[in-house]
Amino acid sequence: MTEVIVSETLAAANARLAAALRQAGRSADAARLLAVSKTKPDAMVRDTYLAGQRDFGENYLQEALDKQEALADLQDIVWHLIGPLQSNKTRAVAEHFAWVHSVDREKIARRLDEQRPDALPPLNICLQVNVSGEPSKSGVTLDELEPLAAAVMNMPHLVLRGLMAIPAPATSFEEQRAPLAALRKALERLQMRYPQAPLDTLSMGMSDDLEAAVAEGATLVRLGTAIFGARQ
């Protein structure tokens, strides 16, 4: 198996993102990569950090906590939880992450709010929306989104930053764009309703639909295999 040189794969991923931003007529700093490091060893995360990456996304809590302990000397690394969150694991998440992208229930949000230590800044929250209506996917429907957003807005230890989605796979560029456009429009409605809130984040787009996501306004693009290679 070919060894992955993350300095090279990260540079290629950033170049792809930059090209997509140019194609979409957006500024060079309008979106950034979230390196999805689940199942990858902490040494590889460290190498990616040393190559300039700061935002890392993890799906599994215990794996993430182990990495955070091993990489505690990297003081400006930013940890994002992007996987499903069970209510019995909210305390560790509230204590050890800067971002949570997968909030889809008020109960989860309330526990994160209550368990976020006062010494830490508010926890950045994205609400996960099931834009494709897939029964197997987590996330609120577009109709359920506004009440959940309103509840999170009133939680002092959370700050609602935006929305996240994992659309169903699509074959054409236009088919990829449709659900991502729905997410963008949902964020725009929230921005109009809450003009004082820092609603600046669309967490969408992965290796297969990066260009479509950027065209629809993605600000955080989640890439795993493109940076770290195939998962074992």
VEXTOR-604215 format. One record per residue (C-alpha): residue in three letters; x, y, z. Coordinates in pm, whole numbers. Layout:
residues N
   rest     east    north       up
    ala        X        Y        Z
...
This chain:
residues 232
   rest     east    north       up
    met        0        0        0
    thr      131      344      -94
    glu      221      558      205
    val       15      875      232
    ile      223     1193      259
    val      -25     1423      424
    ser      164     1741      342
    glu      108     1657      -26
    thr     -251     1535        1
    leu     -346     1835      215
    ala     -190     2073      -38
    ala     -385     1902     -316
    ala     -709     1923     -118
    asn     -655     2292      -49
    ala     -580     2350     -417
    arg     -904     2176     -512
    leu    -1097     2390     -265
    ala     -931     2707     -396
    ala    -1022     2613     -755
    ala    -1383     2548     -655
    leu    -1403     2885     -481
    arg    -1266     3062     -788
    gln    -1512     2878    -1013
    ala    -1798     2984     -785
    gly    -1681     3346     -782
    arg    -1623     3341     -406
    ser    -1333     3484     -210
    ala    -1032     3264     -136
    asp    -1109     3260      238
    ala    -1483     3194      207
    ala    -1448     2826      297
    arg    -1196     2604      470
    leu    -1127     2235      503
    leu    -1232     2022      797
    ala     -996     1723      800
    val    -1199     1416      894
    ser     -948     1215     1093
    lys    -1166      932     1224
    thr     -988      594     1238
    lys     -654      762     1161
    pro     -367      751     1415
    asp     -274     1055     1618
    ala       70     1062     1451
    met     -100     1124     1117
    val     -314     1399     1269
    arg        3     1558     1407
    asp      167     1548     1064
    thr     -139     1712      911
    tyr     -133     1980     1178
    leu      235     2044     1108
    ala      142     2083      740
    gly      -87     2371      837
    gln     -428     2215      908
    arg     -605     2325     1227
    asp     -964     2196     1210
    phe    -1015     1822     1263
    gly    -1341     1628     1262
    glu    -1401     1312     1462
    asn    -1700     1076     1463
    tyr    -1627      856     1762
    leu    -1598     1006     2107
    gln    -1349      773     2277
    glu    -1118      770     1976
    ala    -1129     1149     1972
    leu    -1056     1179     2344
    asp     -753      951     2306
    lys     -621     1167     2024
    gln     -683     1487     2217
    glu     -477     1351     2505
    ala     -194     1244     2275
    leu     -195     1581     2095
    ala     -250     1806     2396
    asp       64     2005     2313
    leu     -101     2135     1993
    gln     -279     2416     2171
    asp     -450     2579     1871
    ile     -590     2260     1721
    val     -969     2280     1684
    trp    -1174     1965     1746
    his    -1514     1917     1579
    leu    -1753     1634     1662
    ile    -1927     1545     1337
    gly    -2081     1207     1419
    pro    -2408     1114     1592
    leu    -2418     1206     1958
    gln    -2588      998     2227
    ser    -2725     1173     2532
    asn    -2507      971     2772
    lys    -2193     1109     2605
    thr    -2275     1478     2601
    arg    -2067     1572     2907
    ala    -1737     1461     2756
    val    -1824     1637     2433
    ala    -1919     1957     2615
    glu    -1588     1950     2799
    his    -1351     1860     2514
    phe    -1475     1997     2181
    ala    -1499     2341     2022
    trp    -1766     2247     1768
    val    -2052     1997     1740
    his    -2203     1957     1392
    ser    -2459     1686     1461
    val    -2717     1839     1698
    asp    -3065     1731     1591
    arg    -3262     1724     1918
    glu    -3335     1981     2183
    lys    -3253     1726     2454
    ile    -2897     1691     2321
    ala    -2856     2066     2291
    arg    -2982     2125     2644
    arg    -2743     1870     2791
    leu    -2450     2024     2604
    asp    -2552     2367     2732
    glu    -2584     2254     3093
    gln    -2259     2056     3085
    arg    -2037     2310     2907
    pro    -1783     2432     3166
    asp    -1809     2800     3253
    ala    -1434     2838     3201
    leu    -1468     2750     2830
    pro    -1613     2973     2558
    pro    -1960     2881     2432
    leu    -1974     2562     2228
    asn    -2016     2621     1853
    ile    -2322     2433     1727
    cys    -2439     2329     1383
    leu    -2784     2175     1352
    gln    -2791     1865     1136
    val    -3064     1870      872
    asn    -3179     1562      681
    val    -3211     1745      351
    ser    -3266     1429      145
    gly    -3533     1282      372
    glu    -3348      954      415
    pro    -3494      735      693
    ser    -3146      604      779
    lys    -2993      949      826
    ser    -2987     1161     1138
    gly    -3108     1518     1129
    val    -3419     1729     1163
    thr    -3649     1797      873
    leu    -3660     2147      728
    asp    -3998     2192      899
    glu    -3851     2098     1238
    leu    -3548     2321     1202
    glu    -3679     2658     1316
    pro    -3817     2545     1656
    leu    -3488     2371     1734
    ala    -3290     2678     1630
    ala    -3507     2899     1850
    ala    -3443     2673     2148
    val    -3065     2669     2095
    met    -3061     3048     2061
    asn    -3169     3071     2425
    met    -2897     2843     2562
    pro    -2619     3058     2713
    his    -2334     2808     2681
    leu    -2403     2736     2313
    val    -2369     2955     2006
    leu    -2562     2854     1696
    arg    -2321     2892     1404
    gly    -2511     2723     1123
    leu    -2629     2403      961
    met    -2482     2069      856
    ala    -2604     1808      611
    ile    -2495     1481      451
    pro    -2712     1458      136
    ala    -2786     1135      -43
    pro    -2532     1051     -315
    ala    -2613     1198     -655
    thr    -2458     1143     -996
    ser    -2477     1482    -1167
    phe    -2353     1823    -1055
    glu    -2704     1970    -1064
    glu    -2848     1677     -866
    gln    -2576     1731     -606
    arg    -2658     2101     -583
    ala    -3031     2068     -518
    pro    -3026     1947     -153
    leu    -2728     2171      -77
    ala    -2925     2468     -210
    ala    -3209     2374       23
    leu    -2970     2384      318
    arg    -2832     2722      209
    lys    -3183     2865      181
    ala    -3269     2730      526
    leu    -2966     2910      671
    glu    -3064     3229      490
    arg    -3409     3212      650
    leu    -3251     3175      994
    gln    -3016     3468      921
    met    -3316     3686      838
    arg    -3500     3579     1153
    tyr    -3195     3623     1380
    pro    -2990     3905     1224
    gln    -2774     3950     1535
    ala    -2669     3584     1554
    pro    -2332     3465     1413
    leu    -2502     3230     1166
    asp    -2208     3203      929
    thr    -2152     2828      878
    leu    -2265     2576      620
    ser    -2095     2244      700
    met    -2149     2052      378
    gly    -1956     1890      101
    met    -1724     1591       99
    ser    -1488     1436     -152
    asp    -1758     1352     -407
    asp    -1952     1680     -398
    leu    -1701     1945     -290
    glu    -1750     2159     -601
    ala    -2129     2151     -575
    ala    -2113     2238     -205
    val    -1882     2532     -265
    ala    -2108     2655     -545
    glu    -2395     2656     -293
    gly    -2207     2843      -22
    ala    -2031     2582      192
    thr    -1797     2733      450
    leu    -1666     2408      601
    val    -1596     2117      365
    arg    -1537     1780      530
    leu    -1261     1575      365
    gly    -1122     1249      500
    thr     -996     1006      237
    ala     -866     1287       16
    ile     -628     1389      294
    phe     -561     1073      493
    gly     -612      798      237
    ala     -859      510      248
    arg     -982      391      586
    gln     -878       48      702
